[in-house]
Amino acid sequence: MAPSGKLEDPEKKPRESVLIIEDEVALAEGLAYNLRREGYDVSQASDGKTGLAMAMENPPDVVLLDMMLPVRQKRGIRSGGRVFHGCG
């Protein structure tokens, strides 16, 4: 039972989270728009440093990483812990 005393809906699942790390605003917005329409909880970062901080603070289920970001921005993301294990 939920804290409010109401029964929880067994069909309702937590929304899966996606972090988009993309420096092209129009592309990031398009991806975010479509993912939200499909029911995902979407966060966005426009650079690797910000994206890594966001992922470490609130680990997403999936990270969409722009592989064309400058190398210095990707390096921390690709080795930044278990959230990014196996990326790149």
N, C-alpha and C positions, 0 to 999 in steps of 0.2 A: 504494500500500500504506500502511496506517495505521502510525503510529510503533510500535505494539505488534507489528508483523510480520504482523498479520491483514489479509486483504483487506477493503476497505471495501465495504459494501453499496451498489451503484449505485442501488438503489431508494430508499434512505434519503436524504431531503432535509432540509436544516436547517429547523427549525421556524420559522414566521413569527411575529414578535413583535407584540404589541398592547399599547399603553399606554392604560389607562382613567383619565381624569381626571374624577372624579365625586364630589360632596360628600355624596350620599345613600348611606350605607354599604350598605343592603340592595340597592339597585339595582346598585351596583358589584359586589357579591358575586355577584349573580345573573348578571350579564353575564360576569364572570370564570369562574364555574363552567361555564357553557355553552361559552364559548370554549375553555377547557382540555379539555373533553370532546371538542371537535372537533379537538384537537391543536395549538392555538396556545400559545405561550409568553406568558403574561399578567403584566403589571406593573400596579400600581394606585397612584394618588395621589388624595388627598382635597381638594387645592386646586391652583390654577394654578401657584403658585410652586414647589411641590414637583414637580409634573408637568413643568414646564419644566426644572428641574434634572436630573430623571431622564432626560428625552429628550435633553438635551445630553450627558449622560455616556454613555448607551447608546442611540443613536437606534433607535426602533422602526420596524417596517415600516408600522404604522398607529396613529393616535391617535384614540381615541374621546373627544371633548371635550364635556362638559356645557355647552351653550350658555346655560344659565340660571345659570352661575356669575356672581358679581358682576363687573362690567366690569373692575375693577382687576385681577382674577385672570386674565381672558382676554387682556388687552391684550398682556402679555409673551409669551404663548403664540402669539398670532396674528402677532407680528412677531419671534419669537425665532430666526430662521435658516431654513436650507434644510429642516430636518425638517418645519417647519410651513408651508412655502410653499404658498399656495393655500387654506389653511384659512380658513373663515369668510368 
